[in-house]
């Protein structure tokens, strides 16, 4: 219990901030980042995927997990990571459209710290 209370006390100042400016039609509402390491798991050769999805300037979805396939190249590992990130981005865009907040125009999908493409 002490450990839990110390943890909570230590993160009281942590927060996710959303920007109203990020939701204006002239800017992108979503920004997604994906990355992968090629063969990072030395036991079985699987790569690790990392994804961060930001909405209106604040993080709303993130994950890091081992890929289910063994990628034969860095390019394939990055492609698998981008594909998973794009799937998450599409799901969130469709969810917002279903509740009456459709997104107009493309969303950024950044791969390996470089712009990879548009949805």
Buried (B, 14 or more C-beta within 10 A) or exposed (E): EEEEEEEEEEEEEEEEEBEEEBBEEEEBBBBBBBBBBBBEEEEEEBBBBBBBBBBBBEBBBEEEEEBEEEBEEBEBBBBBBBEBBBEBBEEBBEEBEEEEEEBEEEBBBBBBEEEBEEB
